[in-house]
Amino acid sequence: MTLDISGRSASEIAESVRARIERGDLLPGDPLPPVRSLADELGVNRNTVVAAYRQLTQAGVIVTRGRSGTRVADLSPVAQEGFAAGSVLRDVGTGNPDPELIPDLSRALAGMVGRPVLYGEPVIDPELEDWAQEWMRDGLPPAAELRLTITSGAADAVERLLAQALTRDDAVALEDPCFLTSIHTVRIGGYRAVPVPVDDEGMTPDGLRAALEQGVRAVVLTPRAQNPTGASLSARRAEELRGVLEDHPYVLVIEDDHFSLLSQQQFHSVIAPGHRRWALVRSVSKFLGPDMCLAVTASDPETAERLAMRLTPGTTWVSHLLQRLAHALLTDAGTMAAIERAGSHYAARNAAFVDRLTARGVPADAGDGLNLWIPLPVPARAVAEQLMRRGWLARPGDEFVLGGDAPSHRLRLTVHDLDVADAERLAADVAAAVRAAGGRLVTREVA
């Protein structure tokens, strides 16, 4: 069936498809005919239809999903982190750090000195670069030749790294479930997300192997405190993933170590000494605050050069005032001690809430990071709806899932800023919501 698609040349076929989409005859998610069948219907060479579909893909009009075929692109917005706008409910799905644990900037601001920075000067401030050399080398292969640059946060770094290496419709391996910002970045870039399952030890080797066999040109993974699951790479898993990547040295590997200084887990990198295209990104937003839009990226020299071309001083550089402020805080013993206490605080609060849930028949594990990834015996959306009736706004796992159409049985909660009374109430309400949604609670055996 041609769906009234016409044309003899690639440009004519592409224009016919685009016109049908603009008229609303084809809607987001609607399938397009397979290349071979459309070519037969139109009486043209198969390569002509391939070229037409390529034009539409590069324009972001359609997307190719491998065995799932070619479909009209869905331009609906991806869910974003942060407070839900306009809600009167208590939001326990924000993914935010506790503002009370973000260091006071006033003393560092008052002591800031330094000459003005002019056009054409290095993108990274020299003092911050000197400090970051040791920070970024920690956990990487000792022989790795690395260069540093600065971006406006981790999301900015990932977006620029992908843009300097990929073209529209290139495949990118993403963790599944996945960090919302990574989903958004890949979608707006016009890349094709290939989901790789995540378990308790991080990205799975079999999943990564399958993604590489599908021709992914980049891999984005979280070595610690994976969002939303809280998983961190074990030493064994990192070694296994390095083995999988061994035959693909030119695939760009991006490690987003967003929780870095707050993490309770050791950092294990999947970047082997012989890997040619790689980047390690560490932002300061989780411990110095989201408004400190700054991330340090360590990468191989070629990737660093390409990234630097997208950070021309005077247009898209990161303010040296901001860099000097970050350096002043990160070299202050009191600030670093406060960051260490904050990491312990998040871990303790999450563990205490898991104990409350488990005692009420909803067993869970704390993991690492700002959030909890709660397993449920029933679909998460049903539980989230019940929680709304009790005054809570939570995030069902469906928002984070890339692969499959099955409903998620996970709930992501941000609970570290709840006081004891509210934590007790939320734990009781989660258990009640599970029951109301038709789920059975797990009763503990009494010794």
C-alpha positions as a Markdown table, in Angstrom:
| # | Residue | x | y | z |
|---|---|---|---|---|
| 1 | Met | 0.0 | 0.0 | 0.0 |
| 2 | Thr | 1.5 | 3.4 | -1.0 |
| 3 | Leu | -0.6 | 5.6 | 1.3 |
| 4 | Asp | -1.0 | 7.9 | -1.8 |
| 5 | Ile | 2.7 | 8.5 | -1.9 |
| 6 | Ser | 3.9 | 9.5 | -5.3 |
| 7 | Gly | 7.0 | 10.5 | -7.3 |
| 8 | Arg | 9.7 | 9.2 | -9.6 |
| 9 | Ser | 12.7 | 10.7 | -8.1 |
| 10 | Ala | 14.0 | 10.7 | -4.5 |
| 11 | Ser | 13.1 | 14.4 | -4.0 |
| 12 | Glu | 9.6 | 13.9 | -5.4 |
| 13 | Ile | 8.9 | 10.9 | -3.1 |
| 14 | Ala | 10.3 | 12.8 | -0.1 |
| 15 | Glu | 8.1 | 15.8 | -0.9 |
| 16 | Ser | 5.1 | 13.6 | -1.2 |
| 17 | Val | 5.6 | 12.0 | 2.2 |
| 18 | Arg | 6.3 | 15.4 | 3.8 |
| 19 | Ala | 3.1 | 16.8 | 2.3 |
| 20 | Arg | 1.0 | 14.0 | 3.7 |
| 21 | Ile | 2.6 | 14.6 | 7.2 |
| 22 | Glu | 1.9 | 18.3 | 7.0 |
| 23 | Arg | -1.7 | 17.7 | 6.0 |
| 24 | Gly | -2.2 | 15.4 | 9.0 |
| 25 | Asp | -2.8 | 12.3 | 6.8 |
| 26 | Leu | 0.2 | 10.7 | 8.5 |
| 27 | Leu | 0.6 | 11.2 | 12.2 |
| 28 | Pro | 3.5 | 10.8 | 14.6 |
| 29 | Gly | 4.3 | 7.1 | 15.0 |
| 30 | Asp | 2.5 | 6.0 | 11.8 |
| 31 | Pro | 4.5 | 3.4 | 9.8 |
| 32 | Leu | 5.7 | 4.1 | 6.3 |
| 33 | Pro | 5.8 | 1.4 | 3.7 |
| 34 | Pro | 9.0 | -0.8 | 3.6 |
| 35 | Val | 11.5 | 0.3 | 1.0 |
| 36 | Arg | 11.0 | -2.7 | -1.3 |
| 37 | Ser | 7.2 | -2.6 | -1.3 |
| 38 | Leu | 7.1 | 1.2 | -2.0 |
| 39 | Ala | 9.6 | 0.9 | -4.8 |
| 40 | Asp | 7.5 | -1.8 | -6.4 |
| 41 | Glu | 4.3 | 0.2 | -6.1 |
| 42 | Leu | 6.0 | 3.3 | -7.6 |
| 43 | Gly | 7.9 | 1.4 | -10.2 |
| 44 | Val | 11.2 | 2.9 | -9.2 |
| 45 | Asn | 14.6 | 1.5 | -8.1 |
| 46 | Arg | 14.9 | 0.5 | -4.5 |
| 47 | Asn | 17.8 | 2.9 | -4.0 |
| 48 | Thr | 15.5 | 5.8 | -5.0 |
| 49 | Val | 13.2 | 5.1 | -2.1 |
| 50 | Val | 16.3 | 4.6 | 0.2 |
| 51 | Ala | 17.5 | 8.1 | -0.9 |
| 52 | Ala | 14.1 | 9.6 | -0.3 |
| 53 | Tyr | 13.8 | 8.1 | 3.2 |
| 54 | Arg | 17.4 | 9.3 | 3.9 |
| 55 | Gln | 16.4 | 12.9 | 3.0 |
| 56 | Leu | 13.4 | 12.7 | 5.4 |
| 57 | Thr | 15.5 | 11.2 | 8.2 |
| 58 | Gln | 18.2 | 13.8 | 7.9 |
| 59 | Ala | 15.4 | 16.5 | 8.1 |
| 60 | Gly | 14.0 | 14.8 | 11.3 |
| 61 | Val | 10.7 | 14.1 | 9.6 |
| 62 | Ile | 10.9 | 10.3 | 9.9 |
| 63 | Val | 12.9 | 7.8 | 12.0 |
| 64 | Thr | 14.2 | 4.4 | 11.3 |
| 65 | Arg | 13.7 | 1.8 | 14.0 |
| 66 | Gly | 15.6 | -1.2 | 12.5 |
| 67 | Arg | 13.2 | -4.2 | 12.6 |
| 68 | Ser | 10.4 | -2.0 | 13.7 |
| 69 | Gly | 10.5 | -0.2 | 10.4 |
| 70 | Thr | 10.3 | 3.4 | 9.4 |
| 71 | Arg | 7.8 | 5.7 | 11.1 |
| 72 | Val | 6.8 | 9.3 | 11.2 |
| 73 | Ala | 8.9 | 11.1 | 13.9 |
| 74 | Asp | 7.3 | 11.7 | 17.2 |
| 75 | Leu | 8.1 | 15.3 | 18.2 |
| 76 | Ser | 6.4 | 15.2 | 21.6 |
| 77 | Pro | 8.6 | 16.5 | 24.3 |
| 78 | Val | 10.5 | 14.1 | 26.6 |
| 79 | Ala | 9.8 | 14.3 | 30.3 |
| 80 | Gln | 12.3 | 16.5 | 32.1 |
| 81 | Glu | 13.9 | 16.5 | 35.5 |
| 82 | Gly | 12.9 | 19.0 | 38.2 |
| 83 | Phe | 9.8 | 20.2 | 39.9 |
| 84 | Ala | 6.5 | 19.6 | 38.1 |
| 85 | Ala | 5.0 | 23.0 | 37.1 |
| 86 | Gly | 1.6 | 23.9 | 38.5 |
| 87 | Ser | 1.2 | 21.0 | 40.8 |
| 88 | Val | -0.3 | 21.3 | 44.2 |
| 89 | Leu | 0.9 | 17.8 | 45.2 |
| 90 | Arg | 4.0 | 17.1 | 47.2 |
| 91 | Asp | 6.6 | 16.4 | 44.5 |
| 92 | Val | 8.7 | 13.3 | 45.3 |
| 93 | Gly | 10.0 | 12.8 | 41.7 |
| 94 | Thr | 12.2 | 15.9 | 41.2 |
| 95 | Gly | 15.6 | 14.3 | 41.1 |
| 96 | Asn | 17.0 | 17.5 | 42.7 |
| 97 | Pro | 19.7 | 17.7 | 45.3 |
| 98 | Asp | 18.8 | 19.2 | 48.7 |
| 99 | Pro | 19.4 | 23.0 | 48.6 |
| 100 | Glu | 20.3 | 22.9 | 52.3 |
| 101 | Leu | 23.4 | 20.8 | 51.3 |
| 102 | Ile | 24.6 | 23.0 | 48.5 |
| 103 | Pro | 27.7 | 25.0 | 49.8 |
| 104 | Asp | 27.3 | 28.7 | 50.5 |
| 105 | Leu | 28.9 | 30.6 | 47.6 |
| 106 | Ser | 29.1 | 34.0 | 49.3 |
| 107 | Arg | 32.5 | 33.7 | 50.9 |
| 108 | Ala | 34.1 | 32.3 | 47.7 |
| 109 | Leu | 32.5 | 35.1 | 45.7 |
| 110 | Ala | 33.8 | 37.8 | 48.0 |
| 111 | Gly | 37.3 | 36.5 | 47.7 |
| 112 | Met | 37.4 | 36.2 | 43.9 |
| 113 | Val | 40.1 | 38.1 | 42.1 |
| 114 | Gly | 41.7 | 37.9 | 38.7 |
| 115 | Arg | 42.2 | 39.9 | 35.5 |
| 116 | Pro | 39.5 | 40.0 | 32.8 |
| 117 | Val | 39.6 | 37.3 | 30.1 |
| 118 | Leu | 39.6 | 38.5 | 26.5 |
| 119 | Tyr | 38.7 | 36.9 | 23.2 |
| 120 | Gly | 41.0 | 34.3 | 21.9 |
| 121 | Glu | 42.2 | 33.1 | 25.3 |
| 122 | Pro | 42.0 | 29.4 | 26.3 |
| 123 | Val | 38.6 | 28.1 | 27.0 |
| 124 | Ile | 39.6 | 26.5 | 30.3 |
| 125 | Asp | 40.9 | 28.6 | 33.2 |
| 126 | Pro | 44.5 | 27.6 | 34.0 |
| 127 | Glu | 44.0 | 27.1 | 37.8 |
| 128 | Leu | 40.9 | 25.0 | 37.3 |
| 129 | Glu | 42.7 | 23.0 | 34.6 |
| 130 | Asp | 45.6 | 22.2 | 36.9 |
| 131 | Trp | 43.3 | 21.0 | 39.7 |
| 132 | Ala | 41.1 | 19.0 | 37.3 |
| 133 | Gln | 44.0 | 17.1 | 35.8 |
| 134 | Glu | 44.3 | 14.9 | 38.9 |
| 135 | Trp | 40.5 | 14.7 | 39.4 |
| 136 | Met | 39.8 | 13.5 | 35.9 |
| 137 | Arg | 42.7 | 11.1 | 35.7 |
| 138 | Asp | 41.4 | 9.2 | 38.7 |
| 139 | Gly | 40.2 | 5.8 | 37.5 |
| 140 | Leu | 41.3 | 6.2 | 33.9 |
| 141 | Pro | 44.1 | 4.0 | 32.4 |
| 142 | Pro | 47.4 | 5.4 | 33.6 |
| 143 | Ala | 48.8 | 5.6 | 30.0 |
| 144 | Ala | 45.7 | 7.4 | 28.6 |
| 145 | Glu | 46.6 | 10.6 | 26.9 |
| 146 | Leu | 43.9 | 13.0 | 27.9 |
| 147 | Arg | 43.0 | 16.6 | 27.3 |
| 148 | Leu | 40.5 | 18.7 | 29.3 |
| 149 | Thr | 37.9 | 21.2 | 28.3 |
| 150 | Ile | 34.9 | 22.9 | 30.0 |
| 151 | Thr | 31.3 | 22.9 | 29.0 |
| 152 | Ser | 28.1 | 24.4 | 30.4 |
| 153 | Gly | 27.2 | 21.2 | 32.3 |
| 154 | Ala | 27.1 | 17.5 | 31.5 |
| 155 | Ala | 24.2 | 17.7 | 29.1 |
| 156 | Asp | 25.9 | 20.4 | 27.1 |
| 157 | Ala | 29.1 | 18.2 | 27.0 |
| 158 | Val | 27.2 | 15.1 | 25.8 |
| 159 | Glu | 25.3 | 17.1 | 23.2 |
| 160 | Arg | 28.5 | 18.6 | 21.8 |
| 161 | Leu | 30.4 | 15.3 | 21.9 |
| 162 | Leu | 27.7 | 13.5 | 19.9 |
| 163 | Ala | 27.4 | 16.4 | 17.5 |
| 164 | Gln | 31.2 | 16.4 | 16.7 |
| 165 | Ala | 31.1 | 12.7 | 15.9 |
| 166 | Leu | 27.7 | 11.8 | 14.5 |
| 167 | Thr | 25.2 | 12.8 | 11.8 |
| 168 | Arg | 21.4 | 12.6 | 12.0 |
| 169 | Asp | 20.0 | 9.0 | 12.2 |
| 170 | Asp | 23.3 | 7.6 | 13.5 |
| 171 | Ala | 22.7 | 5.0 | 16.2 |
| 172 | Val | 23.6 | 5.7 | 19.9 |
| 173 | Ala | 23.6 | 3.1 | 22.6 |
| 174 | Leu | 21.8 | 4.4 | 25.7 |
| 175 | Glu | 21.1 | 2.7 | 29.0 |
| 176 | Asp | 17.6 | 1.3 | 29.4 |
| 177 | Pro | 16.0 | 2.6 | 31.6 |
| 178 | Cys | 17.7 | 5.9 | 30.8 |
| 179 | Phe | 18.4 | 9.4 | 32.2 |
| 180 | Leu | 15.7 | 11.7 | 30.9 |
| 181 | Thr | 18.2 | 14.3 | 29.6 |
| 182 | Ser | 20.1 | 11.7 | 27.6 |
| 183 | Ile | 16.8 | 10.6 | 25.9 |
| 184 | His | 16.0 | 14.3 | 25.1 |
| 185 | Thr | 19.6 | 15.0 | 23.8 |
| 186 | Val | 19.5 | 12.0 | 21.4 |
| 187 | Arg | 16.0 | 12.8 | 20.2 |
| 188 | Ile | 16.6 | 16.5 | 19.4 |
| 189 | Gly | 19.9 | 15.6 | 17.8 |
| 190 | Gly | 18.1 | 13.3 | 15.4 |
| 191 | Tyr | 20.0 | 10.2 | 16.4 |
| 192 | Arg | 18.6 | 6.8 | 16.7 |
| 193 | Ala | 18.6 | 5.4 | 20.3 |
| 194 | Val | 19.5 | 1.8 | 20.7 |
| 195 | Pro | 18.5 | 0.6 | 24.2 |
| 196 | Val | 21.0 | -1.4 | 26.3 |
| 197 | Pro | 19.5 | -3.1 | 29.4 |
| 198 | Val | 20.8 | -2.1 | 32.9 |
| 199 | Asp | 21.0 | -4.5 | 35.8 |
| 200 | Asp | 22.4 | -4.1 | 39.4 |
| 201 | Glu | 25.9 | -3.8 | 38.1 |
| 202 | Gly | 25.2 | -1.4 | 35.2 |
| 203 | Met | 25.0 | -1.7 | 31.5 |
| 204 | Thr | 24.9 | -5.4 | 30.5 |
| 205 | Pro | 27.7 | -6.9 | 28.2 |
| 206 | Asp | 25.2 | -8.8 | 26.1 |
| 207 | Gly | 23.1 | -5.7 | 25.6 |
| 208 | Leu | 26.2 | -3.6 | 24.6 |
| 209 | Arg | 27.3 | -6.4 | 22.3 |
| 210 | Ala | 23.9 | -6.4 | 20.5 |
| 211 | Ala | 24.0 | -2.6 | 20.2 |
| 212 | Leu | 27.4 | -2.7 | 18.6 |
| 213 | Glu | 26.2 | -5.4 | 16.2 |
| 214 | Gln | 23.5 | -2.9 | 15.2 |
| 215 | Gly | 26.2 | -0.4 | 14.2 |
| 216 | Val | 26.0 | 2.2 | 17.0 |
| 217 | Arg | 28.6 | 4.9 | 16.6 |
| 218 | Ala | 28.5 | 6.1 | 20.2 |
| 219 | Val | 27.8 | 4.7 | 23.7 |
| 220 | Val | 26.6 | 6.9 | 26.6 |
| 221 | Leu | 26.8 | 5.2 | 30.0 |
| 222 | Thr | 26.8 | 6.1 | 33.7 |
| 223 | Pro | 29.6 | 4.5 | 35.7 |
| 224 | Arg | 28.1 | 5.3 | 39.1 |
| 225 | Ala | 24.6 | 6.2 | 40.5 |
| 226 | Gln | 22.9 | 5.5 | 37.2 |
| 227 | Asn | 19.7 | 7.5 | 36.9 |
| 228 | Pro | 17.1 | 6.2 | 37.5 |
| 229 | Thr | 18.2 | 2.8 | 38.8 |
| 230 | Gly | 21.1 | 3.8 | 41.2 |
| 231 | Ala | 23.3 | 1.1 | 39.7 |
| 232 | Ser | 27.1 | 1.4 | 39.6 |
| 233 | Leu | 29.5 | -0.5 | 37.5 |
| 234 | Ser | 31.4 | -3.2 | 39.5 |
| 235 | Ala | 35.0 | -3.9 | 38.7 |
| 236 | Arg | 34.0 | -7.2 | 37.0 |
| 237 | Arg | 31.3 | -5.6 | 34.9 |
| 238 | Ala | 33.6 | -2.7 | 33.8 |
| 239 | Glu | 36.2 | -5.3 | 32.7 |
| 240 | Glu | 33.5 | -7.3 | 30.8 |
| 241 | Leu | 32.4 | -4.1 | 29.0 |
| 242 | Arg | 36.0 | -3.2 | 28.1 |
| 243 | Gly | 36.2 | -6.7 | 26.5 |
| 244 | Val | 33.1 | -6.1 | 24.4 |
| 245 | Leu | 34.4 | -2.7 | 23.3 |
| 246 | Glu | 37.9 | -4.1 | 22.4 |
| 247 | Asp | 36.9 | -4.8 | 18.8 |
| 248 | His | 35.3 | -1.3 | 18.4 |
| 249 | Pro | 38.1 | 1.2 | 19.2 |
| 250 | Tyr | 36.6 | 4.0 | 17.1 |
| 251 | Val | 33.1 | 3.9 | 18.7 |
| 252 | Leu | 32.8 | 7.0 | 20.8 |
| 253 | Val | 32.4 | 6.0 | 24.5 |
| 254 | Ile | 31.0 | 8.8 | 26.8 |
| 255 | Glu | 31.1 | 8.1 | 30.5 |
| 256 | Asp | 28.8 | 10.6 | 32.4 |
| 257 | Asp | 30.0 | 10.4 | 36.0 |
| 258 | His | 27.4 | 12.9 | 37.2 |
| 259 | Phe | 27.5 | 11.9 | 40.9 |
| 260 | Ser | 31.3 | 11.8 | 41.2 |
| 261 | Leu | 32.3 | 13.5 | 44.5 |
| 262 | Leu | 29.0 | 12.4 | 46.2 |
| 263 | Ser | 29.1 | 8.8 | 45.2 |
| 264 | Gln | 29.5 | 6.1 | 47.8 |
| 265 | Gln | 30.9 | 3.7 | 45.1 |
| 266 | Gln | 34.3 | 3.3 | 43.5 |
| 267 | Phe | 34.7 | 4.6 | 40.0 |
| 268 | His | 35.3 | 1.9 | 37.4 |
| 269 | Ser | 35.9 | 2.9 | 33.8 |
| 270 | Val | 35.0 | 1.0 | 30.6 |
| 271 | Ile | 37.7 | 2.9 | 28.7 |
| 272 | Ala | 40.6 | 0.6 | 27.9 |
| 273 | Pro | 44.2 | 1.9 | 27.1 |
| 274 | Gly | 43.8 | 1.2 | 23.4 |
| 275 | His | 40.4 | 2.8 | 22.9 |
| 276 | Arg | 40.6 | 5.6 | 20.4 |
| 277 | Arg | 37.5 | 7.7 | 20.9 |
| 278 | Trp | 36.3 | 8.4 | 24.4 |
| 279 | Ala | 35.3 | 11.1 | 26.9 |
| 280 | Leu | 34.7 | 11.2 | 30.7 |
| 281 | Val | 32.4 | 14.0 | 31.8 |
| 282 | Arg | 32.0 | 15.2 | 35.4 |
| 283 | Ser | 29.7 | 18.1 | 36.3 |
| 284 | Val | 29.5 | 20.0 | 39.5 |
| 285 | Ser | 25.7 | 20.5 | 39.5 |
| 286 | Lys | 24.8 | 17.7 | 42.1 |
| 287 | Phe | 27.2 | 19.1 | 44.8 |
| 288 | Leu | 27.7 | 22.8 | 43.9 |
| 289 | Gly | 24.1 | 23.3 | 42.6 |
| 290 | Pro | 22.4 | 23.1 | 39.2 |
| 291 | Asp | 22.9 | 26.8 | 38.7 |
| 292 | Met | 26.7 | 26.2 | 38.5 |
| 293 | Cys | 26.4 | 25.2 | 34.9 |
| 294 | Leu | 29.9 | 23.7 | 34.5 |
| 295 | Ala | 31.3 | 20.3 | 33.6 |
| 296 | Val | 34.9 | 19.1 | 33.0 |
| 297 | Thr | 35.4 | 16.8 | 30.1 |
| 298 | Ala | 38.5 | 14.6 | 29.7 |
| 299 | Ser | 38.9 | 13.0 | 26.3 |
| 300 | Asp | 41.4 | 11.6 | 23.8 |
| 301 | Pro | 43.2 | 14.4 | 21.9 |
| 302 | Glu | 41.2 | 14.1 | 18.6 |
| 303 | Thr | 37.9 | 14.3 | 20.4 |
| 304 | Ala | 39.2 | 17.2 | 22.5 |
| 305 | Glu | 40.2 | 19.1 | 19.3 |
| 306 | Arg | 36.8 | 18.5 | 17.7 |
| 307 | Leu | 35.0 | 19.6 | 21.0 |
| 308 | Ala | 37.2 | 22.7 | 21.2 |
| 309 | Met | 36.0 | 23.8 | 17.7 |
| 310 | Arg | 32.4 | 23.9 | 19.2 |
| 311 | Leu | 33.6 | 26.1 | 22.2 |
| 312 | Thr | 35.0 | 29.1 | 20.4 |
| 313 | Pro | 36.0 | 31.7 | 22.9 |
| 314 | Gly | 33.7 | 34.7 | 22.8 |
| 315 | Thr | 30.6 | 32.8 | 21.7 |
| 316 | Thr | 30.1 | 29.5 | 23.5 |
| 317 | Trp | 32.8 | 29.4 | 26.1 |
| 318 | Val | 32.0 | 28.9 | 29.8 |
| 319 | Ser | 32.5 | 32.1 | 31.9 |
| 320 | His | 35.9 | 32.2 | 33.6 |
| 321 | Leu | 34.3 | 33.9 | 36.6 |
| 322 | Leu | 32.2 | 30.7 | 37.0 |
| 323 | Gln | 35.3 | 28.5 | 36.5 |
| 324 | Arg | 37.2 | 30.5 | 39.1 |
| 325 | Leu | 34.3 | 30.2 | 41.5 |
| 326 | Ala | 34.2 | 26.4 | 41.0 |
| 327 | His | 37.9 | 26.2 | 41.6 |
| 328 | Ala | 37.7 | 28.3 | 44.8 |
| 329 | Leu | 35.0 | 26.0 | 46.2 |
| 330 | Leu | 36.7 | 22.7 | 45.1 |
| 331 | Thr | 40.0 | 23.6 | 46.6 |
| 332 | Asp | 38.4 | 24.7 | 49.9 |
| 333 | Ala | 38.7 | 22.1 | 52.7 |
| 334 | Gly | 35.5 | 23.1 | 54.3 |
| 335 | Thr | 33.5 | 22.9 | 51.1 |
| 336 | Met | 35.0 | 19.4 | 50.3 |
| 337 | Ala | 34.1 | 18.2 | 53.8 |
| 338 | Ala | 30.5 | 19.5 | 53.3 |
| 339 | Ile | 30.3 | 17.6 | 50.0 |
| 340 | Glu | 31.4 | 14.4 | 51.6 |
| 341 | Arg | 28.8 | 14.9 | 54.4 |
| 342 | Ala | 26.2 | 15.5 | 51.7 |
| 343 | Gly | 27.0 | 12.2 | 50.0 |
| 344 | Ser | 26.7 | 10.3 | 53.3 |
| 345 | His | 23.4 | 12.1 | 54.0 |
| 346 | Tyr | 21.8 | 11.1 | 50.7 |
| 347 | Ala | 22.9 | 7.5 | 51.2 |
| 348 | Ala | 21.6 | 7.3 | 54.8 |
| 349 | Arg | 18.3 | 8.9 | 54.0 |
| 350 | Asn | 17.7 | 6.6 | 51.0 |
| 351 | Ala | 18.6 | 3.5 | 53.0 |
| 352 | Ala | 16.3 | 4.5 | 55.8 |
| 353 | Phe | 13.4 | 5.0 | 53.4 |
| 354 | Val | 14.1 | 1.6 | 51.9 |
| 355 | Asp | 13.9 | 0.1 | 55.4 |
| 356 | Arg | 10.5 | 1.8 | 55.9 |
| 357 | Leu | 9.2 | 0.5 | 52.6 |
| 358 | Thr | 10.5 | -3.1 | 53.2 |
| 359 | Ala | 8.9 | -3.1 | 56.6 |
| 360 | Arg | 5.5 | -2.3 | 55.0 |
| 361 | Gly | 5.8 | -5.1 | 52.4 |
| 362 | Val | 7.4 | -3.2 | 49.5 |
| 363 | Pro | 11.0 | -4.5 | 49.4 |
| 364 | Ala | 13.6 | -2.4 | 47.6 |
| 365 | Asp | 17.3 | -1.7 | 47.4 |
| 366 | Ala | 18.9 | 1.7 | 48.0 |
| 367 | Gly | 21.5 | 1.8 | 45.2 |
| 368 | Asp | 23.5 | 5.0 | 44.9 |
| 369 | Gly | 22.5 | 8.5 | 43.9 |
| 370 | Leu | 19.7 | 11.0 | 44.7 |
| 371 | Asn | 16.8 | 8.7 | 43.8 |
| 372 | Leu | 15.3 | 5.4 | 44.6 |
| 373 | Trp | 14.1 | 2.9 | 42.0 |
| 374 | Ile | 11.3 | 1.0 | 43.6 |
| 375 | Pro | 10.1 | -2.4 | 42.3 |
| 376 | Leu | 6.4 | -2.9 | 42.3 |
| 377 | Pro | 4.1 | -6.0 | 41.9 |
| 378 | Val | 1.7 | -3.9 | 39.7 |
| 379 | Pro | 2.2 | -1.3 | 36.9 |
| 380 | Ala | 3.8 | 1.8 | 38.2 |
| 381 | Arg | 1.3 | 4.2 | 36.6 |
| 382 | Ala | -1.5 | 2.6 | 38.6 |
| 383 | Val | 0.5 | 3.1 | 41.8 |
| 384 | Ala | 1.4 | 6.7 | 40.8 |
| 385 | Glu | -2.3 | 7.5 | 40.3 |
| 386 | Gln | -3.2 | 6.1 | 43.7 |
| 387 | Leu | -0.4 | 8.2 | 45.3 |
| 388 | Met | -1.8 | 11.4 | 43.6 |
| 389 | Arg | -5.1 | 10.8 | 45.5 |
| 390 | Arg | -3.0 | 10.7 | 48.7 |
| 391 | Gly | -1.3 | 14.0 | 47.9 |
| 392 | Trp | 2.0 | 12.8 | 46.3 |
| 393 | Leu | 3.5 | 13.3 | 42.8 |
| 394 | Ala | 5.8 | 10.4 | 41.9 |
| 395 | Arg | 7.5 | 9.4 | 38.6 |
| 396 | Pro | 6.5 | 6.1 | 37.1 |
| 397 | Gly | 9.3 | 4.2 | 35.5 |
| 398 | Asp | 7.6 | 4.3 | 32.0 |
| 399 | Glu | 9.1 | 7.8 | 31.5 |
| 400 | Phe | 12.6 | 6.4 | 31.6 |
| 401 | Val | 12.2 | 3.2 | 29.5 |
| 402 | Leu | 13.4 | 3.1 | 25.9 |
| 403 | Gly | 12.7 | -0.5 | 24.8 |
| 404 | Gly | 9.4 | -2.4 | 24.6 |
| 405 | Asp | 5.8 | -1.5 | 25.2 |
| 406 | Ala | 5.2 | -3.4 | 28.4 |
| 407 | Pro | 4.2 | -1.1 | 31.4 |
| 408 | Ser | 7.0 | -0.4 | 33.9 |
| 409 | His | 6.8 | -1.9 | 37.3 |
| 410 | Arg | 9.1 | 0.6 | 38.8 |
| 411 | Leu | 8.6 | 3.9 | 40.6 |
| 412 | Arg | 11.4 | 6.6 | 40.9 |
| 413 | Leu | 11.2 | 8.5 | 44.1 |
| 414 | Thr | 13.3 | 11.4 | 45.5 |
| 415 | Val | 12.9 | 11.2 | 49.2 |
| 416 | His | 16.2 | 12.5 | 50.8 |
| 417 | Asp | 14.7 | 15.8 | 51.8 |
| 418 | Leu | 11.7 | 14.4 | 53.6 |
| 419 | Asp | 11.6 | 14.7 | 57.4 |
| 420 | Val | 10.8 | 11.6 | 59.5 |
| 421 | Ala | 7.1 | 12.2 | 59.7 |
| 422 | Asp | 6.7 | 12.7 | 55.9 |
| 423 | Ala | 9.0 | 9.8 | 55.1 |
| 424 | Glu | 6.8 | 7.5 | 57.3 |
| 425 | Arg | 3.6 | 8.8 | 55.7 |
| 426 | Leu | 5.0 | 8.4 | 52.2 |
| 427 | Ala | 6.1 | 4.8 | 52.9 |
| 428 | Ala | 2.7 | 4.0 | 54.3 |
| 429 | Asp | 1.0 | 5.6 | 51.3 |
| 430 | Val | 3.1 | 3.7 | 48.8 |
| 431 | Ala | 2.1 | 0.4 | 50.5 |
| 432 | Ala | -1.6 | 1.5 | 50.5 |
| 433 | Ala | -1.3 | 2.5 | 46.8 |
| 434 | Val | 0.1 | -0.9 | 45.9 |
| 435 | Arg | -2.8 | -2.6 | 47.6 |
| 436 | Ala | -5.3 | -0.2 | 46.0 |
| 437 | Ala | -3.8 | -1.0 | 42.6 |
| 438 | Gly | -4.4 | -4.7 | 43.1 |
| 439 | Gly | -0.9 | -5.6 | 44.2 |
| 440 | Arg | 0.1 | -7.9 | 47.1 |
| 441 | Leu | 2.5 | -6.8 | 49.8 |
| 442 | Val | 5.4 | -9.0 | 50.9 |
| 443 | Thr | 4.9 | -10.2 | 54.5 |
| 444 | Arg | 8.0 | -10.7 | 56.5 |
| 445 | Glu | 8.6 | -14.0 | 58.3 |
| 446 | Val | 8.9 | -13.6 | 62.1 |
| 447 | Ala | 11.7 | -15.6 | 63.6 |
